[in-house]
Amino acid sequence: MIENISSKYFRTEFVQGVMMLKLDYSIFLEKETFVHKNELLEFLDEINSKDEIKTLVINNEHPEYSIDQFKSKWNSIFEESDYESAILRVFRSFNQVFLKIKSLEKVIISINSKPITPMLFCFSMVADLRFASQEFYLDNDNCNMLNIPKGGAVFSEYHLMYLNPLKLLFYTDKVFSDELYNKHIIDGIFNKEELINKVLLIANRYNKFNYIEIEAVKIFEHKKQRKFEFALQKEDEFLLTCIRKMKNKSK
């Protein structure tokens, strides 16, 4: 029996072999106790052990998630007196969840319908397939380095890299789903009203396969796990240096 979870930062629903995970990305900004992040990591370990779960679909339709709330929490962390420790904590939480999902022996699908920042969009690279609603956009707000591309190091491991990252991250205030699709960074765009149903149809297609049939493709990703981990750790140090330089200039 697979029980659905309703936690502060994530909710789950098991539907015909597909585990739906509604994620409030503010979980990366959780302070001190890490209770909710650890609960998510334990949940991911549990679903990895369940043969009846074939596919994990992650979407940002958690009722408590909004980009404005995420910005507010990030700004608060950015302005802390001990901002370096606080931001490093955020980056490490991001890394832990990213690497845990990347290690799952499941097909991973990401859905974005609510707007997100570049860091949160980079988190989507954890997925095997990425979909978005027509209304979705990537918000390039640069206040307090909100558009810092944490997770961007992972792009170097894919052929799906931005053709021009400077244009994508800085040229416009918003990047809409059609541009991301045209750059082959996402795999499909649907109307928001039919997004979940369309993705469930795709997920059910993958549920027809035994993981062993897919493993021949996924195994290469799993072999890169240590490389991903190292890249994310090195990125933490570099991005923290960038933030430190900016903070020092503003004094």
N, C-alpha and C positions, 0 to 999 in steps of 0.2 A: 504494500500500500504506500503510495507516494503522497505525502501530505503537502498541501500548499502552505506557503509562508507569507505572513504579512508583517514585515519588519519596518523599522524606521526608514531605512534607505533602500529597501528592495522588497518586491512582492513577486510571488511565483504562481504559475498556473500550468498544470500538466494537461496537455490536450493531445490525445492520440499519438503518443510516442514523442511529442514535441514539448520540451520544457520552455515555457515563456518566462523570461526574467525581466520585470520592469525595474529599471535601475535609476535611482536618484544619484547623479554623479557627484553630488555634494559629499558622498561617502569618502571621497578622496581627501576632503577637507576636515574630516572628523578629528577632534582634538583629544590628545592625552590617552584616553582609555583604549581606543581601537576596538571596542567591544563589537560594534556593528560590522567593521571591516573583517574581523576574525570570524564573525558569524557567517558572513558571505563566503569566506574562504572554506569554512567547514562545509557549507552547503554545496559548494562546487566539488569538493572531494566526495561528498555523498553521491551526487548525481553521476560522477565519473564511474562509480561502482555499480550503477544500475543499468543492466543490459536493456531494460525496456525503454530507457531514454536514449533515443538515437540522435536527436538534434537539439541544440540549445539556441534559442532566439533571444537576443538581448535588445531591448528597446528603451528609449528614454521617456516613455509615457507614464512614468511614475507620477502620481498626482501631486507630490510635494516638490517635484523638480521644476525649476524655471531658470532660465539663463540669468535673470535679474537677481534671483536669490544666490546663485552661484557666484556672480560678480561681487555681490555684497560681502559674502563670506571670504572670497579671495582678497578683496581690498582690505578687509579687517586683518587678515593674516599678513598681508604685504606691509602693513603699517605697524606691526608689532615691533617692540624694541628688540626682541630676539628673533627677528624675521628670518635669519638664516636657518636656524634650527626648525622653525615652523614650516618653512618652504621645503626644506629637505625632508621633513616628515610627510608632507603632501606628495612629493615625488616618489618617496619609497613606498607609500601606500598604493600609488598608481602602478608602480613596477610590480608589486606583489600580486595585485589582482590581474594585471595584464598577463604575467607569466603563468599564473595558475590557470587562467582560461586557455592560454596558448598550449598548455600541456594536456588538456582534456582529449580523450579519445572519442570525440564527438564531432559532428559537423557543427560549426559555429556560424550563425547568421546575425548580422547587426542591422538594426532598424533605427533611423533617426527621423523623427517628425518635428520635435521641438528644436529651436535653434541651440547651437552649442558653440563653444570657443575652439580654437585650433588644438589646444591640449586634449580636449574631449573628443574632437574629431580624430586625432591621432590614435586615440584609444580604440577607435573602430577598426584599425588595422589588425587587431587581434582576431578578427573574423575571417572566415573563408569566403563569405559573400556579404556584400554591403548594399542596403537599400535605403531609400529616403522618400519622403513625401514631396509632392510638388511645391509645397509651401516652405519646406526646410531651407535653412541657410546657415552658413558658417559666419559667425560674427567676428569681425576683425578689430573690435574695440581695443585700442592699445593703451588705455589708461592702466597704470600700474602693471604694465606688461601682461595684460590679460591675453594677448595673442601670442604669448610665448609658446613655441611649438614643442612642448614636452611630449615625448613619444615619437618625435620626428626621426630619431635615429633608426627606428625600425623600418622607415621607408627605404633606407639604403639596402635592405635585404629583399626588396621587391622590384619587379620590372614596372610597377605601377607608380613610380615616383612622379612627382609634379614635373611637368615639362618646364615650368618656370616658377619655382617656389616664391621668389620675390613678388611676382605678379599675383600669385594666389593669396599670399598672406598680407600684402601691404598695398596693392594697387587700388583696391576697392574696399569700402566699408563692410560689404557683405558679399559672400560667394554663394550663389544659389545652386540647387541640386543639378540643374541642367549643365552648368559648367563643369561640375565634378563628374557627371556622367560622360560628357564629351572628352574629358581627360582620362577616362577609364579608371577613375578612382572609386566610383561606386558602380554597382552592377545593374541597377534598375531604379526607375522612378514611378510611383503610383499615386493616385489621388489619396488623400489622407483617409477618406471614408472607407476605402477598399484596401488600404495598405496591409493591415494585419491579415485579412483573408487571402490576399494574393501571396503573401510570404508564407502563410501556412500551407498553401497548395504546393509551393516550392519545397518547403521543409518535408512535406509528406512524400514528395518524389524521392528525396534522399533517404527517407525512412524505409524505403523498399530494399535498400542495400544493407548487407551486413557490413560492420565496420571494417572487417578484414579486406573487403573489396576496395574500400576507400583508403585503407592504411598505406597502400603502395604509394599513394600521392602524398598523404599527410606525414608519412615517416620522415620525409626530408625536412619538414618544418620542425618536427620534434627533435631531430638531430641538431638543429640550429639553436636549441633552447639555451645552451650555455652562452652562445654567441649573442643572442638577444639580451640575456641578462647582463653581460659585460657591456654591451652597447648602451643600455639604459643607465647603468651605473656611471659610466664615463660621461654620459649626457647630463646627469644630475650635477656633477662637478662643474661642467662647462656653463650650464644655464645659471647656476648659482653665482658663478663669477660674473656673468653678464648682468644679473640683477644687482650684485654688489657694486659694480661700476656705475650703474645708473643711479643707485641710491646715494653713492658718494658724490656724484656730480650735482645732485639736487640739494646738497647741504649748503 
